[in-house]
Amino acid sequence: MPVISVTLLPGYSSQAEERLVGRLATTARSVIAASAAGTTVFVQHASTYQRDGRVFGAGGAERPDAGALVREFLARMQARELDAARAFLAPGFSMHFPGSGPMHQLEELVQWGRQRYRSVGKTFETVDECWTGEGAIVYCSGTLHGVWLDGSSFSGVRFLDRFDVRDGLIVRQDVWNDLALVMPAAAP
């Protein structure tokens, strides 16, 4: 059974330490066939250390929880709080939806959606993070619900979103869903 020990300098929040412990345990179990109950992660704290002739007394910056960041962005988008949603986007952001070309402004997406439905919302089943050397890839899946242009409602429509998150900002969003399969015939 794996036993992992991590030493941190001061300055990290308890939430960051909890995320670190959980992810280290998951990482160990992705390589070693160990149970969650048999995986132990300890966090120790050091007040200072020296590296390359320099003394350090505080840790580096915390990365935001990429999954939570994406969910908050999507909540702002669903509420049509575009200014608040825009704060989550990196310069050069692009989004790609079924049947659309690349879009770079949130207003483009809102206008594009107005031609398809009156409203749309998401029910999340999973939010998964995959970390790379440059940031995180976040996958969200679940179902869509909403109201078509003709006033009829829809629900249970599958979706999968992929977000590229770097330095706490969303660089790219790719969307796949089954809306075209259930769209009323009179809609575009």
C-alpha positions in Angstrom: 0.0 0.0 0.0 1.4 3.4 -0.9 2.4 5.9 1.8 3.2 9.4 0.4 4.8 12.3 2.3 4.8 15.8 1.0 6.5 18.8 2.6 5.1 22.3 2.0 6.2 25.7 2.8 3.8 28.1 4.6 1.1 30.0 2.7 -1.1 27.3 1.1 -4.7 27.2 1.9 -6.3 24.2 3.5 -8.4 23.8 0.3 -5.2 23.6 -1.8 -3.7 21.0 0.6 -6.9 18.9 0.5 -6.8 19.0 -3.3 -3.1 18.0 -3.3 -3.7 15.1 -1.0 -6.6 13.8 -3.0 -4.8 14.1 -6.3 -1.6 12.4 -5.0 -3.7 9.5 -3.6 -5.5 9.2 -7.0 -2.2 9.4 -8.9 -0.7 6.6 -6.8 -3.8 4.4 -7.3 -3.6 5.0 -11.1 -0.2 3.2 -11.1 -0.5 0.9 -8.1 -3.5 -1.4 -7.6 -4.2 -0.1 -4.0 -7.5 0.6 -2.4 -8.5 4.1 -1.3 -8.4 2.9 2.3 -4.9 1.6 1.9 -3.5 4.8 0.4 -2.0 7.3 2.9 -0.8 10.8 2.1 0.9 12.9 4.8 1.5 16.7 4.6 4.3 18.1 6.6 5.1 21.8 6.9 8.6 23.4 6.8 9.2 27.0 7.7 12.2 27.6 5.3 14.5 25.8 3.0 17.5 26.6 0.8 17.9 25.8 -2.9 20.6 27.2 -5.2 22.1 29.3 -2.4 18.8 31.1 -1.8 16.5 30.7 1.3 12.8 30.4 0.8 10.1 30.9 3.4 6.9 30.7 1.4 5.4 28.5 -1.2 4.5 29.4 -4.7 1.1 30.4 -6.1 -1.9 28.1 -5.9 -3.5 27.0 -9.1 -7.3 27.4 -9.1 -9.5 24.3 -9.2 -10.0 24.0 -13.0 -13.2 22.0 -12.7 -14.8 24.5 -10.4 -13.6 27.4 -12.6 -15.3 25.8 -15.7 -18.5 25.2 -13.7 -18.6 28.8 -12.6 -18.0 30.0 -16.2 -20.8 27.8 -17.4 -23.1 29.1 -14.6 -22.4 32.7 -15.6 -23.0 31.8 -19.3 -26.3 30.1 -18.5 -27.4 33.2 -16.5 -26.3 35.4 -19.4 -23.9 37.3 -17.2 -21.5 37.8 -20.1 -19.2 40.3 -18.3 -18.7 37.9 -15.4 -18.2 35.0 -17.8 -15.7 37.0 -19.8 -13.4 37.2 -16.8 -12.7 33.5 -17.1 -11.4 33.7 -20.7 -7.8 34.0 -21.9 -6.8 36.4 -24.7 -7.3 34.5 -28.0 -10.1 32.3 -26.5 -12.0 30.2 -29.0 -15.1 28.1 -28.8 -16.3 25.4 -31.3 -19.9 24.2 -31.3 -21.6 21.6 -33.5 -22.5 23.3 -36.8 -20.6 26.5 -36.1 -17.2 27.8 -37.1 -14.8 29.1 -34.4 -16.2 31.8 -32.2 -14.1 34.2 -30.1 -16.7 36.4 -28.5 -19.4 35.3 -26.1 -21.9 37.5 -27.9 -21.3 35.4 -31.0 -22.4 32.3 -29.1 -25.5 34.0 -27.7 -26.5 35.3 -31.2 -25.8 31.8 -32.7 -27.9 30.1 -30.0 -30.9 32.6 -30.6 -31.4 31.0 -34.0 -31.8 27.5 -32.4 -33.5 27.8 -29.0 -35.0 30.3 -26.5 -33.0 28.9 -23.5 -30.7 26.0 -22.7 -29.3 24.7 -19.4 -27.0 21.9 -18.4 -27.4 19.1 -15.8 -23.9 17.8 -15.0 -23.2 14.1 -14.5 -19.4 14.4 -14.5 -16.6 17.0 -14.4 -13.2 15.4 -14.9 -9.8 17.1 -15.0 -6.7 15.9 -16.8 -3.5 17.8 -16.1 -0.8 18.4 -18.7 2.5 20.2 -18.5 0.7 23.4 -19.6 -2.5 23.3 -17.6 -5.7 21.3 -17.3 -8.1 19.8 -19.7 -11.6 19.7 -18.2 -14.3 17.4 -19.5 -18.0 18.1 -18.5 -20.7 15.7 -19.5 -24.4 15.4 -18.8 -27.7 16.4 -20.3 -29.2 19.6 -21.8 -32.6 21.0 -21.1 -34.4 24.0 -22.4 -37.0 25.6 -24.7 -37.1 25.5 -28.5 -38.0 28.5 -30.6 -41.5 27.2 -31.0 -42.0 27.1 -27.2 -41.8 23.4 -26.8 -39.4 22.1 -24.2 -36.6 19.5 -24.4 -34.6 17.6 -21.9 -32.2 14.6 -21.6 -30.1 15.7 -24.6 -26.5 14.4 -24.2 -23.6 16.8 -24.2 -19.8 16.7 -23.7 -17.7 19.9 -23.3 -13.9 20.0 -23.4 -12.1 23.0 -21.9 -8.4 23.9 -22.2 -7.5 25.8 -19.0 -4.1 27.5 -18.6 -3.0 29.8 -15.8 -6.5 29.9 -14.4 -8.1 31.0 -17.7 -10.1 29.2 -20.4 -8.2 29.1 -23.7 -10.6 26.9 -25.7 -14.0 25.3 -25.5 -15.1 22.4 -27.7 -18.7 21.2 -27.5 -20.4 18.0 -28.7 -24.1 17.4 -28.2 -27.2 15.7 -29.7 -29.4 18.8 -30.1 -29.5 18.4 -33.9 -31.0 14.9 -33.5 -33.9 16.2 -31.4 -34.4 19.7 -32.9 -38.0 20.4 -34.2 -38.2 20.2 -38.0 -39.1 23.9 -38.3 -35.8 25.0 -36.6 -32.7 25.6 -38.7 
